[in-house]
Amino acid sequence: MSARRETPAFGTEIIERLIAPETRSQAFREVQIARQGENPRNDWQALPMAAFELYHQDLLVTECPQLAGAPSLYMVSYFWDHATYSRYFSKYRSSRSGGFSPVEEAHKPQALVRVGGRSSNWLPAGQNPDLSLPPEEKLEERVIVFLSDQGQVVRPFGGDNMTEGDVFKDLNQDGRYERVYSSNFRVYDTREGEPDIRVQALRVEAVDLESERLFYLLLNWHRYQSELVPTWGWAVRDLDGDGIDEIVLGPIENESAEPEVQVVYRWDAEQGQYVGPSGSFEDHYLLLDPKLDLWDELRRVKAAGGLQYEAIAEANAPDVLAAEVPPPVYDWRQREPYRHRSLVDASHADLLHFMCGWTPVKATSSNEPSPSLAPTAPSTATAVASGSNHRFEFKQAWSELDPRAAMFTFVESNQSHVHRNKFTLYYPTHLKQAEHADWVVFSSRQGPGVEVLKSEQEGAGRYWSAKYSRPLPEKYPAGEYQWKWELGRVDAERTRWLQQGLWWLAQIRSDLKVREPGRYSSSAGFSTNCFPTDMEAAPPSLRLLTAAGASLIDIKAERASAYSGSWRDEFGPEQYLGFAQQLFKANEGGLYRERLRDVSLPQVLASMPDLIADLKAGRIPPQLAQAIVRSVGDSAEGSLLPLLKEIEALVPDRAAFELEWQRLALALEELGDASDIGSFRRKSELEAQMATLEQSMRDHLWGWLREPLNLAIRQLEVADDVEALSQWAQRAGEPGALWALVRLRDVNTAAWSEVLSQVFREQVRWRTNIIRYLANQDRELAQALVESLPRLQQLKLLPSLAQNQSAANMDAATIQSLLATMCAPSLDAKTRVAALRKLLPKNEPNTIERIDLDQALLELLQSEMHPSRDPWPERYLVYDAALFLLLRNQLPPPVELYIKAANTGWNEFSFGSYLALMLHLAVVNESSQAHAWLLDWGQRYIEQDAGGWGRFSEFIYAADLHRFGAFLQRLATMDAHAQEGGSALGKGRQPELKHGERYHMARRIVAVWTEPDPLTQAKCELLLGFNFGYRYGPDSLYHVTMRTKARLQENVKRLSPAQRQAFADFIQWCETAIEREDLGYHSRQYFEWLSDTFVTAAE
């Protein structure tokens, strides 16, 4: 609970600093700090200046004169960019921003500083251009704060400090500003089934210390979005040209429209208020006494029953309410149909835009850094990419540049065209030289490990590299503990260059070229998680440390892998680490005096003769120390136990921040998977508190070593003790138990087998893991363990036992056992599906040519779809049985069962929907029943106005249902260049389109169906298939892609030799355009798969 705010005072000096543009931000920050309570949501004293400037954008100061020569008030207003701010600093954000923290305006290049810092519709004051005059029209959404001429914070309007739609103007020409603004209220109705009422209060108040009210009126007292009565609006106009504004009311078409004037209020100087029609309880408005309390008047009107004009309209129009429910706002039936015109004269680029929604990027021959923002670089700094989806590349010639220029050239030359069009790269202007680092610590994205570079005598560098494999406890009993250490030396010049280059790389920032209010960005790239999910791994990171262990740079990825290729959003941690990885990789050839050499653990320790002293003094990076301790423990070298004991003697008591971190982590764990709003906020608060401790934890050597050291000592103490290893290995899932099992295998194979057998017998949850592991390591033991169980329990483990057997090499006994597993109704569906998929590889479903397999699939489908079973046809077991029965095509499919399943499906467009199987029956099996069902279902879907028209259009195209051509024509947009937004494909009745258009996807399908020119039709068909593929992914569109390939084959036969050549040229042009568009490897591969159809058919 925040303490009650005191009214802060700053003196006249704060007004002078607020007026001056160069000191305005800092002065207003002091005001906001003074105004905040003891526990503020945003602590401006703790948060950096960049955070304050991001939250308070476009700061303006307006002088507000007072009557009778009284001292002026000063209004500070700003744009509240909460969305952008939240990406970086909000307490309740779920993840960090994809970019680095923003830079203060004062440290940006001049080309990026907002000129004048003034909104376009605010004008400079005549006497002092550093002050701003409000515009004549209604204001955009801003926040306002008032101060007296003595620097005292005042609140003339209480908590009404948002200005969206307000007017600030000297309406009555008395020399001071008036504020015209409206507030919306909800009038709750406690009667069941009665909707709440919305009402608008319109006020005119003087901008002075007392906020004298000059006008008070209620309007729009009706149900939200009422269909019986119009909404009214207000405006300020000088109707008679006397220089004094009137207030006008009347109906409006939308919130931004001007009212159709029906009521006028004029200023009466004698009464000191606006006067005009009083209205009544039967009118759309009601004039109230401005001298009375606002809330008392609202309660009085509510007690009297409120304004009755909506009830009167309802009584006079009973036929409207008795009629059928009106159609939704987005009603395709009301639209005139789209008529396709031939696209034969369209250019390649226009066709691509029409069918896929994007304009191809022109090739660029160079990408020189911007001279105003980038460091000067020699001509060697040529671009490596013109915006294609490439892997980051570092040119060896750039290593001859100074580190500052080299890093900027490196990043800018690897920008994708998407990023280049949206962002400007720059260095903050106050940075002149790199800070000196003694250590570079890099956790690579090339698998779990750490790379360390240390500056030693005369600046030369020593290099350590540790790569390891440490399986997770839950992967018991599979996994190996392996370490690979490498050593090398680096010459002094390259050591300095790399350290400074990594420091400068971390200083690069990216700013949006055009501000996008409300924009929440996510880091969108094309790399994937590079670490095996069964291995212990940490997200990549890079640290630059001083000799004393202080962090200069500490950058940690938010994901398990960093970008190594094109990126589209802010330059941030993932991008930095992707560039750093390429920097290490590119320099390996010329970086080292001697080649890296593999070394043993004793050699690693010998390279650190002062290890104990360095640990005691905190002069060694925590990641390197942790790698050494873990490596010693995993090695099982008992002779190194004294070393670990010596390190253990150095371990201090837990620091206060360690204890607090433990407490917070435990509280977070206790919340578990709770997802209610209270738990979400509590989790966010805990995570925010942990974030404040994170850097302390990362800098604290013993926070990294405490637990690994305890585990390593235990490992060495029992390394050769068979009994102790056996007892530890039996505790499956606990830390170190898997290591003990692996060590036991090396020490005593018989004991290892006995432990696995015992865990198998006594701990049911590990049985599947053990059989899956032993199927590869000791199949005879695995077979024996399975056969020791009752038959039903054997069946449950058979898919795991057969995991390394392909369907092509499977013996008859295994096939029969897996069939039994698949058909066992008492087993869980997951096990049965696993057995089915072992027998039926998706890419080659007919590998096993046994009719009893098809009969088993049919019987499974019939039993699961029996009336006695709960209808749930979307589950994987039933769906897979139905799917493979169709793909194998050995038995006539039971169409009635498929129809039954499709009729009970809960979501026709969900993954695994029976709609796809009905399409297969109609398209591939040419089932008339399925085709009739599709027609009937499609008609019912349209009549129900079920939404999801994008997917529905895809369904019509896949099934080739020309009967719905008229529907598509009505659904299609009328704008040739209109594109639906990403969420329009499944939003339903009123999709989120860019400018209110209809579905352009429908128009594309109509174009393919009705284009008269065969060459143009082939081009459209190819691009439509590709558009479906890169939007949804080719795997989910089997029938769409099959339809596309079939149509392409038909179209090719209609083309003349000259047209075939033209089509081949078009394919090549498209491949180039797709390469430049940054759509990713899978998109290029998918296009090649489609276009190969043409090549095959042409041959």
N, C-alpha and C positions, 0 to 999 in steps of 0.2 A: 504494500500500500504506500503510495507516494505521500510524502509529507505535504502539508498545505503550503502552497507557493507564497513566498513573500513578494511584494511588489518591488522589483529592483530599480535602483536609480544610479545613473552613471555620470551625471554632470553634462555640461554643454559640450565638452570635448568629444563625447561619443557621437553627437549629431554631426560635427565637422568631419569625423572619420567615416561616418556612414555616407555622407554626401560625396566624399572623394572616392572615385572609382578604385584607386589603387589600394585603399585601406578598407573598403566597404565590407569585403568578405570576412576579414579578421575581426572587424568591429562587431558585425552582426553575430559572429560566432560567440563573442563574449556576452552579447545580449541573450542568446539562446542558452548558454551555459548557466547564466544567472537565473533564467526563468525555469529551468528544469528542476524537478523534485529530487528527493534523496535516492529514489530507485527508478530512474527514467528508463523508458523503453530504448531510447537512443542516447547514450551518454556522450555528448559532444566534447566533453573534456578528455575522455579516454580515446575516442575515435580520431583518426588522423584528419588533417585538414582536407585531404582529397575526398574523404567521405562526406564531410560537411558541404563541400562545393557540389558534390554529386546530388545531394539531397535538396539543396537550396540553389536552384539554377535561376539565372536571369534576374538577379537582385536589382530592384529599382527603388528609388526613394522619391516620394512626392510630398511637397509642402502643402499643408491644409490650413489656409488662413482662417482666422476666427473673427467674430463680430466685435465692433467697438474697439478695434486696435489691440485686442487681447493677443498674447503670444501664440504663434502657430503650433499646430501639431504636425508630426512627421509620420507619414505612413511608409513602412517598408513592405514591399510585396515581392513574392518570388514564385517561380514555377516549382511545384512539388513533384519531382520525378521519382515517385516512390518505387515504381517498377524497376528502373535501372539501379537505384540504390539497393533494393532488396537483393539483387543478384550478388552483391558484394558483402553487404553488412547486416542484413536483417537477422534478428535473433531467431526467427522462426523459419528461415529458409531451409529446405530439405537437403540441398547440396550447394557446394561452392560454385562461384562463377567460373566459366570456362576460361576467363582471361585473368591477367595479372591485376593487382589493385590499381585503381586509376591514379593519374598524376595530377597534382595541383595545377590550376590554370596558370599560375605564375611561372611554372616550369615547363610550359608547353612552347613549342616554336610559335613565332608570331603568326604564321599562316593558319594556326589552329585556334588561336585565341579569339573568342567571340568579340567582334568589333563593337565597341560601345556598350555591350552587354544589355541591350534594350530590345524588347519585343517590337516587331515592325509597326504595330498600331499605336505604340506609345510615342509621344513627341517630346523633345527636349524643352524645358521651360525657357521662356524668353530671357529672364534675368540671369539664370544660372543653368547652362546646358547640362550640368551634372545631375540636375533634378529632372524628374519625368512628369509629364502631364498625362492623365488617363485619357483613353480614346473616347470619342463620342458614342460609339456603339457599346453593346453589352460586352463585358469582359470575358476572357477565357478563364479557365480554372486556375486561380492563384490563391496563395495564403497571404493574409495581411496582419501586420503587427504595428501598433501605434506607440509613439514616444512623444513626451512633451518636449518643449524647447530646452528644458533642464535635464533631459536624458532620463526622465522617469517613464517606465513602461506603464501605459494606461490601456484600459479595455473598454472603450466606449460602446462596443457592441457585444460585450460579454464573450460567449463562446462562438458567436457567428463570425468566424474568421476565414471563411472560404468565399471566393468571389465569383463562382461560375454563373454567368448570366446576369451579373449585377451591373448597375450603371452608377458611376461616380461622376457627378457633374453639378455645377452651380445652376440648378434648375430654375430658381426664382430670382436669380441675379441679385442676391443679397451679399455676395462677396465670400461666401463659404460653400464648401461642397455639400451636396446631399447624396445619400446612398439610397438607391432604389433596389430592393432585393426581395425575393420571395423565399419562403420556407415551406417544405412539404411535411404534412403531418398525416398520421394514420389514426382513424377513429375506430377503435375496436368494438365489435358487436359480439356480446357474450351469448346471443341466442344461437342455438345449434343450426348449422347449415346456412347462416346468414353471412355473406361476404363482408369483409372490412371495407370501410370507406376511406378514400383519400381526399385530403383537402389542402388547398394552397393558401398561405397567408402572404399578402403583398403589403410591404411597408415602405414608407419614405421617411428617413431619419437624417437629421443633420449630423455632419461629421464634426462633433465637438465633444467635450468631456462628458456632457450629460446625454449625448445622442438623442436630442429632442425629436420626438416622433411627430411628423407632419401629416401622416396619412396611414390608414390601416383598413384593409379590406380582405374579405374571404371570397374565394372563387373555387370552382371545380370540386364541389362537395358531392362526389359520386363514386361509384364503384370503379376500381382500377380498370382502364381500357374498356370503359362502358361502350356498348354497341347501341345504346338508346339515345344518348345525348353527346354532343361534341365537347371536346376539350377547348377551353378558352385560354388565351394568352394575353400578355400586356406589352406595351411599348411606351417609350418616351418620345414625343414629337412636338415640334413647334408648329401647331396647325394654323395659327393666325399670323405668324411672322413677326410677333412683337418681341422676340428674343427670350420669352419665358415659355418653358416647355410645359405641355399638357401630358397627362397620363391617360392612355387610351386602352380600352378592353374590347375583346371580341373573339369569335371562334378562330381557331388555327387548324391547318391541315396536318402539321407535324410540329415537333418541339422547336425547330429552328425557323419556322415560318413566321412572318409578320401577321398580326391579327387583322381580321376584317372589322373595322372600327364600328362598334355599336354603342359604346358608352365612353364619355369624355369627362375628365376631371381637370379643373382649372385652378390655378393658384389664386387664393384670396388673401391679399396682403393685410387687410384689416383683421381677419380672423387668425391669420398666421397658420393656415393649413389649406390643403386641397379640398375643394367642394365640388359636388355634382350629385347625380342620382344616388339615392340611398339604397336602392335595391330592396329586396324583401326575401322572406323565406321561400317564396315561390319562384324567385329569379335565380340566375346562374351566379349571382354575386350578391354580397351583402356588405355595405359600408358600416364600419364600426368606429367608435369614438377613439381617436388616437391617444387620448390622455389616460385611458384606462389600461389596466394590466392585460397583456396579451393572453396569458393562460386563463385568467378569469373570464375573458370574453369567449375564448374557445369553449370553455366548460358551459357557459351560459347558452351558447348556440346549440351545443350537443344536448343539453337538458331539454331544450325546446323541440328536439326532434331533428335538428339540422335543416339544411336547405332541402326543399321538397321537389325541385324541378325534375329530378330523375324519376321519382315516384309518380309524378303527374304524367310524364311521358310514358311510363310503363302502363298506367291505367288507361291512357288514350290509345295504346297500341297493343292490345292483347293478342292480335293475330301474329305479331312478330315473335312473341315468346312462345306461342303455341305451335309455330312452324317447326319444321325439322331443324336439327342442328346445322348451322351454316357450314359450308365447306371451309377447309383450312385456308389460311392466308395464301399459302403457296399452292395454287390449284391449277394443275396442268390442263384441266378441262376448259378453262376460260381462255386459253391462249390460242391464237391463230396458228395453224400448222406451218412448220418450216418447209420451204420448197428448195430442194437442192439445185444449184447451178453448177454446171461442169467446171472442174478445176483444171482443165486441160492447159490453160494459159498461165497457171500459177507457177512461180519459180520454185526451185528446190527448197529454198529457205521458207517461202510462204507455206508450202505443203508441210514442212516440218513443224512450223508454228501451228498450223491448223490441226494437225493430227496428234501432236505431242505436247503442245503448250509452251514451247520455249523457242527463242530465237537463236540460231546458231551464232557462235562467237567467231569473229574474224581472226585469222591468224595474225600474230604480231611478230615482227622480226627482231625486236629488242625490248628490253625492259629496264631502261636505265633508272637509277635511283633519282628521286625528286631532289633537285638541287637545293631547295629551300629547307628540306628536312633531313637529308641524308648526308653523312660525311663524304668528303671528296674521295673518289676511288679511281685508280687508273683504268685504262681501257680493258684490262684483263677481266673486269667485273661484268662479263656478259651473262645474259640470262641463260638458265638451263632449261627453262620451260616456258611455254606460252599459254599457260593456264590449263594444261592437261592434268589428268589424275596420275601424277608421277610419284615416284619415290623421291624423298629428299636427296639431293646430290651436292657434295662439296667438291669444287674444282681445286686441284692441287695448286693452281696459279694463285688462288686467293690467299694461300698461306704466306705469300710474299708481301701482302698488304699489312699495314699496322692492324692490331687486333680490333680496334674500334670500327674501322672501315670494312675489315674483312667480315665481321659478324653481321653488319647491316646488309652488306652485299649478299652474303650467304642467305639471309632470311628473305630479303626482297626478291631475289632472283628465283626463289622457290615458291613464291606466292602463287596460288591458283587465281585464275581470272575472276572467280566469284569473290574471293577475299580482296583482290586488288580493287574491284569496283565498289566495294562496301567500306573499306577501311584505309586509313592512312597510317603508315608506319613512321615512327620517329624515336629519337633519343630525347629524354628530358634535358632542357637546356642548361641546368645548373651542374650537370655532371661533366667534369673536365678530365679526370684521370681515374684509372681503375684502382681500387683498393688492393693492397698486397695480401695475397693468400699464401700460406705455407702448405696447406693440404687441399687436394681435390679428392672428394669421395663420391664415387658414382655407382649407384645401384642400377645396373644395366637392364634394358628391356630384352636382352638376348638370353633370358633364362635367369633363375635365381643366382645371385652372386653379388660381389662388390669389387670395384676397381679403385685403387688408391694411388695417387701421385703425390710425393712429398719432396719439397725443396730442401736440399741438403747443402753441403759445403759448396761455396762459390756459385750457388744458384742451380747446380745440377740436380736432377730429379731421380728419385728411386720409385720404382713402379711395382705394386703388388696386384695380383688378380686372383680372386678366389671364386670358383664356380662350384656349386654343390647341388646334390640331389638329396632331399630329405622328405620322405612321404608323410602325409598327414595321418594322425592317429586313427581316423575313421576309415582309412583304407586298409587296415589290418585284414589279412597278414601280408599283403602285397607291398613291394617296394624295396629299394636298396638305398643305403647311405653311402654316398660317394662324394669325394672332394678332389678338386683339381686346382693346385696352386701354381702360379707362374710368377717369375721375377724378371725385372729388366731395369735398365738405366736410361735416362733421358738427358740430352745435353741441356746446358743452362738456357740457351736462347729459346729452344722449343718449349722448355718448361714454362718460362715466363710468358711466351706467346699464348700457350694453351690456357694458363691460369687467367690471364687478362682477357682473352677472348671469351671464356666462359662467363666472366664477370660482366663484360659488355653485352653479351647475348641476353643476360638476365635483365638488362635495363631497357630493352626495346619494348615499346608500347604500341598499341593500335587503337585509333579513335575512329568512330563511325563518321563517315563523310556527311551523312544526313541523320539528324537525330530521329529516333523512332520511339515516340512515347509509348509506354506500356510494353516495350519489347523485352521478353524474357528469352535470353539466348541459351542455347545448349551447344556444347562442343560437338560439331558434326564432322566426323572424319571417316576414314575407310579402313583403319587398322583394326585388328581384332586382338583378343586376349592372347598373349604369346606364351603364357605359362600353363603347363598341364594342371588340370584341376585337382589332381591327386598329389601335387607337390606343394611343400611349404614354400611360400613366396610372398614378397612384399611389393607394393607398387614401386615403380622406379623413382629414384630421387637423385639429386645432385647437391652437394654441400661444398662450400669453400670456407675453410677454417683457418684461423690464425695459429701460430705456434702454441699459444696458450689454450687453444680449443674453442675460442669464441667464433660464432657463426657470422660470416659476412653475407653469404648466400645460402639459403636452405629451401630448395624447391622440391616439393613432393607431388607426385601425380595423384589425381583423384581416382584414377582407374588403374587396373592391373597392367595396363600397357600404355606407352606413350605413342603419339603419332609419329609415323615415319614417312608420311606422304601428305597429300593435299589436305588443307584445312579450310574451313569456311567462316569461322567466327573469330573472336578475339585471339590475339597472340597471348597464350597463357602457358601454364605449367606443362600440359601434355605436349604442346608444340615445342616448347623449349627443350624438353627431354628428348623428343624425337630428333631435333637438330643436334643436340649434344651427342647422341648416339652416332649419328653420321659423322660428326666431327672426330670422334675417337676412331671410328672405323677408317675414315679417309686418311687420317694422319699416321696410321700404324706403319705404313711402308717407310715413311721418311722421318718418323718421330723418335726412334730409338737408336742409340749408339750400337747396341747389341740386340739381337733378336730375343724375343721373350723365350724363356726356357722353362720347361716343367721342372718343379722342385718338390722335394719331400717336405713333410711337416717339420722335421728337425732343421732343414735348411731355411725354412720360413722363420722359425724361431731364432736361428743364428743370425738372420738379417736384422733382428731387433734386439741387440745386446742390452739395451736399456729398457726393456719392456716393463719390468716391475717399477722402476723409477718413473717411467712415463705414465704408467697407470696411476701411480700414487699422486703425481702432479697434475693429472688430467690432460696430458699433452698428446694423447693418441685418440684418433677418431673413434667414437663409440662403435660404428659399424665394423671397423677393422678389428677392434678388440673382441667384439661379439663373434666375428667369424673365426678368430683364433681359438677362442674358448670352445665353441661348438665343434670345430674341427678336431681339437684335442680330445673332447669327449667321444665323438663318433669314431675316432681312430682306434679306441680300445688299447692305446699304448700306456700300460700301467706305469712305465718309468716316468711319465709326465705328471703323475699324481702330485708329487711334491710341488711342482710349479703351480698347479691349481690351488693347492693348500696355501701357498704363499700369497696368491692373489686373493683368496678368501679372507685372509687376515687383514686385507686392506679395505674390505667392504664396510662402509659406514652405516649407521642407522638410517632408516628411511627418512627422507626429507619431508617437510610438511606438504609440499605440493604432490609428492608421491602418495602420501596417505589420502589426500583429497582426491586425487585421480582414482585411487582404488575405490573410495566411497562412491564417487560418481559412476564409475563403471559398474559397480554392484547394483546401484539404483537403476541404471539403464537396463541391466540384464533382468532385473525383477519385473520390469514393465513388459518384457517378452514381446509378443506380437499384437498387443492391444492396439486398436486402431481408432478408438473414439477420440473426439476432439480434445478432451482433457488429457488423455495419454499422449496425443500428438504434441500438444504444447509442452507437456512435461518432458517428453523426449527431446524436443527442440531446445528447451532450457538446459537440460543436462548436457546435450551435445555442445551448446554454446559455451557452457562453463568449462567443459573439457577442452574446447578449442583454445580457451585462454591459457590453459596449462600445457598445451601440446608442445610449444616451443621449449618450455622448461624441461619437459620430459625428453625431448629429442636432444637437448644439449647436455643432459645429465648422464654421464658415463655409466654410473652404477644402475641407473634405470634400465639400461640396455643389457647389463651383465648379470644382475642379481639372479634371475631365474635360470638362464642358461648355465651359469656357473654351478648352481646347486645340482642341476641335471648332469652336467659333465663330471662332477666329482663322483656322483653315484654311479655313472657309467664305468669309470675307471676302477672303482672299488669292487665291482662285481664282474669285471670283464672276463675273468677266467673261472668264475665260480658257477659251475653247471646248475647247482641247486638254486642259487639265488637268481640266476638268469631265468630258470624255469618258472619260479614263482612270479617273477616280474612279468614274464611273457604271457602268463595266463590271465593277466589283468587287461584284457583286450580293450582298446579304446582309450586307455589312460596314457598320459605323456610318458614316452620312453618305452612302453611295452612293446611296440613294434621294433624298436632298436634292439631290445633284449632278445626278441625272437630271431631277428637276422643274425645277431652275434651268436646265439645258441646254435643256429644251423652251421656256422663256421667252426664252432668248438666241438659239438657233439650232435651228429645228425640223428642218432636214435632218440635223443632227448627232444630234439626239435620236432620229430614226428609224433612223439608221445604228447607233447604240449598241444600241437594242432588237433590231435585226436581228442584230447580231453576237452579243449575248448569247444570242439564240434559237438561233443556229446552233451555238455553241460550248459552251453550258452547258445540258445537257438538263434538269436539275432545275427550271429556271425557265420552261420552255416553256409549261406549263399556265397559270401565273400571267400570262405575257405575253399569251397569246391571250385569256384571260378579260378582261384589262384593255383590250386593243386592240379587242375585240368592241364595246366601248362608245365608245372614243376614236377609233379609226381602223379601221373594219371592212375597208376595202379593203386596208390593209397586213396586217391579221390574216389575211384570205383568202389573200393572196399568200404569206405565210410558211407557212401550212398546206400550200398546194399545192406548195410547193418540196420537200416531204418525200415519201418513198415512201408508197404507199397505206396500208400497215398503220399507219405512224406518223401519218398523217393521221387515220385512224379514232380513234386514241387522243385526239386533240385536238378532235374534232368536238363532244362535249358542252359543252366550254368555249366554242367558237365560237358555239354555239347558245344560250348561257345567257340572252340577252336576248330570245329568241324564245319566245312562248307556243305551246302545241300548237294553239290555235285559229287562229293566223296563220302557221303553218309551211308553207313551200312543199313541193311533192312531192319535189324533189331532196334537201332537208334531211331529210325523213322517211325517204327511202330510205337516205341515208348513216347516219343514226342507227340504222336497223334493221340495217345491215351491222355497225355497231359493236357493237350488242347481241348479235349472233349470232356474232361473231368469237371462236372458242375460244382463240386464242393471246393475246388481250388479258387484262389482269388483271380480276378480278371487279368491282373498284371502278369502273373506267371503264365496264364494260358496264352496271352498275346505274345509273350516271349517265345513260347514253343511254336506258335503259328508262324512267327517271323523267321525263325530258324529254318523252318521247312519251306518257306516261301519268300525268297529274296525279292524285293520289290522290282528291281531292274530285270530279273530273270525269273518270273513266277512259275514257268514251266520246266524248271530244272529237274524236278522229280516227276517223272512221267508215270504216275500211279493214279488210276481212276478212283481208288479208295480214298485218296486225299481229297478229291473233289466231293466225293460222297460224304466224307466227314465234315467238310465245310458246309455242305447243304444241310446235313442233320443238325449241325451246330446252329445255323441260322434259324432253322425251323423250331428247334427247342427253345432258343432264346426269345423268339418272337411268338411263342405259344401264348394263347389268351390267359393262361394261368400265371404267367410271369408279368411283373410290373413293366409297363411299356417304357423303355429307355433305349431307343434304337441308336442314339448318338455315341454310345460307349465304344471304345476302341475295339473290343473283342468282336462285337457284332458287326461293326463297320468294316473291320479288316476281313472278316469272313465273307461279307457281301462283296467287298471290293475284289478280293482275289478270286472269288467264284466267277466274276466277270472277266478279269484279266486273263485267267487260264482258259476260259471259254471251252470247257470240256463237257459241261452239262448245260441243258437249257435252264436259264435263270428263272427262278420263281418270281415272276414280275409282280404277282399279287402281294408277296411279302415286301418287296421293295416299295410298292405303293403304300402299303400299310405303315411301313416305317417312315416313309416321307410324310405321310399325313399326320403322324404323331410327333414329328420333329419340332423342337421348340424354337429353333433359329435356323432358317433356311440358308443363311449365308455364313454360318459358323464353320470353323474348321471341322472337317469330318462330317459335313452335312450330307444327308441322303439325296439332296438336290443334285449334287455332282454325279451320284450313281444313276439317278434318273436320266440325266443328260447322257451318260455313257450308254444306257440302254437304248435311248432314242437315236443317238448319233452313230454309235459303233454297231450295236446289235440290231439297229433299225426296227425296234419294237414299236408296233403301232399303238399298243396299250400305253407305253411310256410316253410316246409322242402326244397322245390324246390327253394324258394326265398333265403334261407340261403345258399344253394349251389351256386346259381348264384351270390349272393352278395359276398360270400367269394372268388369266382374266380375273380370277378371284382376288389376286394380289393387287391388281390395279383398282378394282372396285372397292377394296378395303382401304385404299390410299395408305398402304403400309409404310411407305418411305423407303429409304435405301435405294434410290433410283439409279445411282451409279452402278452398283452391283447388279441391279435388276437389268440394266441395259446390257451389261456383260453377259448375263444369262440369256437374254434374247438373241444376242449375237452368236453365242456358243451353240445354242439349239437351232439356229438358223430359222427362227420363227418370224417369217415375213408377215404373218398375219397381224403382228403388232407394229407394223411399219407406221401406221397412222398414229399410234400412241407415241412412238419415238419422234415423229414429226411435231407433235404437240409439246413433247417434253423438251425438244431442242431449243437452244437459245437462238435469238434473232441476230446476234452480233457476231460477225465473222471472226473477230479477234478476242472474244470473251472466253475466259477460262474459269472453271470452277476452282474454288480453294481446295486445299488438301483434305479438309474435313467434310467437304460436300458429298463425297462418295458414299457416305453411310449415315448422314445426319437425318434423313427422312423428309418430312413434309416441307420444312422451311430451311433448306441447307444454307450454310454459311458461304455465300458466294462473294466474289470481290466487289461487284457493283450491282448486285441484285439480279444477275442474269440467271437463265435457266441452265440445264445441263448440256454442256457442249459435247460430252461423251456421246449423247444420243445423236447429235448432229454428225459426228464422225462415222457412226455406224450407218446412218442414212446415206452418207456420201459413198461409203463402200458399196452399199446395196444398189445405188441408183446411178453411179457415175457411168456415163455412156462410153467414154474413151477407155479401151482396154489397158493401155499403158499407164494412164493416170490411175485407173482402178487398182492395178497391181501395186503401184507406188503407195496408194492410200492403204491398201490391205497390209502391206509390209509394215508401214509406220504404225498402223492401229495395233497390230500384234505386238510390236515392240513397245508401244505405249502401255498396253496392259501389262507387259512383262516387267518393265522397270518401275511401274507404280506398285504392283502387288507382289512381284517376284514370280519367276516362271514356274516354280514348283506348285503354286496354288492355282494355276490356270491351265491344267492339263487339257481340258476340252477347248478352251479358247485357242491355245496354241495349236492344237491338232486341227481345229477349224481353219486357222490362219494358214497353216502349211498346206492343207487340202485345197484351199482357195487359190493359193499361190501356184500350185501345180496346175490347176485348171486354167488360170490366167495366162501362164507361160505358153500353153498350147495355142492360145489365141493371138500371140504376138508374132509379128513379122520379124525376119532377121534384123532389120534396122531397129525395130522397137526393142528387141532383146538386147542389142548392144547399148541402146539408150538406158535400158533398165539396169544393165551391168554398171554403166557409168554412174547412175543414180545411187546404186549400192555403195560404190566406192566413195562417192561424195558424202553419204550418210555416215560411213565409218569414220571419216575424218572429222565430221561435225560432232559425233558422239565422243570421240577421243578428246576433243577440246572442251566438252561440256562438263567434265568432272563428274560423270555419272557412276563411275566405279567399274571395276574389272568385270563383275558379273553382268552388267548391262551390255558391255561390248561383246562378251561371250554369247549372251542371249541373242543379240542382233546377228552375230555370225551364224548361229544355229538356224535362225529363221531364213537368212539370205542364202544359206547353203541349199535350201529347198529349191530355190530358183536354179542354182547351178546344176543340181542333180536332174531337175526336170528338163533343163535346156539341153543337157547331154543326151 
